[in-house]
Amino acid sequence: MKLRHTVYMLALLGVVATPSHAISAKYRAQLERSGCTQVTELQGCDIHKTKADNATTERQHISAFLRDSVLNQPTDAAYEALNGYGFTNPAPLKWVKGKYAVYLTINQKDVVTNATVKP
């Protein structure tokens, strides 16, 4: 009985001491080439594209979002949409998400008339 217990303990220690690699070397290389992380891949970053291609795609998504959810909207609705999309508001009329900054222009009726994206 004591021998069996010792064998189990040695087997358990062997498993614990063995390094585990959460991702393969090929997948890690794809992440590095694409500029993605495991988290951003789940959010739409494509590991089969280059960093530049993914940046272009991200900018296109932001531009489409602004066109559909922010432009020609009252400021309250536009701000709520920007918050929901993950932007923060560090300064008046400036919204930031990652490396992108969006600058808003608002008319006298508190409606967003322009949104400029800068990388």
C-alpha positions, 0 to 999 in steps of 0.5 A, spaced: 500 500 500 505 504 501 509 503 495 502 504 491 502 511 494 509 513 493 508 511 485 502 516 485 505 521 488 511 521 483 506 520 478 503 527 480 510 530 481 512 528 474 505 532 471 506 538 475 513 539 474 512 538 466 512 545 463 505 546 459 505 551 453 498 554 452 499 555 445 503 552 440 509 556 437 505 556 430 499 560 433 504 564 437 508 566 431 501 568 427 499 572 433 506 576 433 505 577 425 498 579 425 498 584 431 493 580 435 492 577 442 488 571 444 483 576 447 483 581 440 482 575 436 476 573 439 474 580 438 475 580 430 482 580 429 484 576 424 491 572 425 491 570 418 492 577 416 498 582 417 498 587 423 497 593 417 491 589 414 488 588 421 489 596 423 486 598 416 480 593 418 480 596 425 479 603 422 474 601 417 470 598 423 471 604 427 469 609 421 463 604 420 461 605 427 461 612 427 457 613 421 452 608 423 451 610 431 454 617 432 454 622 426 447 626 426 445 623 433 444 627 439 450 628 443 447 624 449 446 618 444 452 619 441 456 619 447 452 612 450 454 609 443 461 611 444 462 608 451 458 602 449 463 601 443 469 601 448 471 609 448 473 613 453 472 621 454 479 624 456 477 631 454 471 635 451 469 632 444 475 627 444 474 620 445 479 614 445 480 607 444 486 604 444 491 607 439 485 611 435 482 618 437 475 620 435 474 628 435 467 630 434 464 636 432 457 638 435 452 644 432 448 648 436 442 643 437 447 638 440 447 634 434 454 630 432 455 633 425 462 630 424 467 625 427 474 625 425 478 618 426 486 619 428 491 613 429 
